[in-house]
């Protein structure tokens, strides 16, 4: 839904890096290079950013429709 503030495995703060990561990947930059430049080196933290699916807007639409 929304990107976690901390990595589930190690507890490192990753939430502040997501917006820049997403923007740069949408501009067709290599995700590996972007993560390296952002200083995300642990594989658990990299997983958190790479596998995140941003679908909060879809959930809000469902909530507005109601039951």
Secondary structure, DSSP 8 states (H G I E B T S, - for coil): ----SB-TTT--B-GGGHHHHHHHHHTT--HHHHHHHHT--SHHHHHHHHS----HHHHHHHHHH--
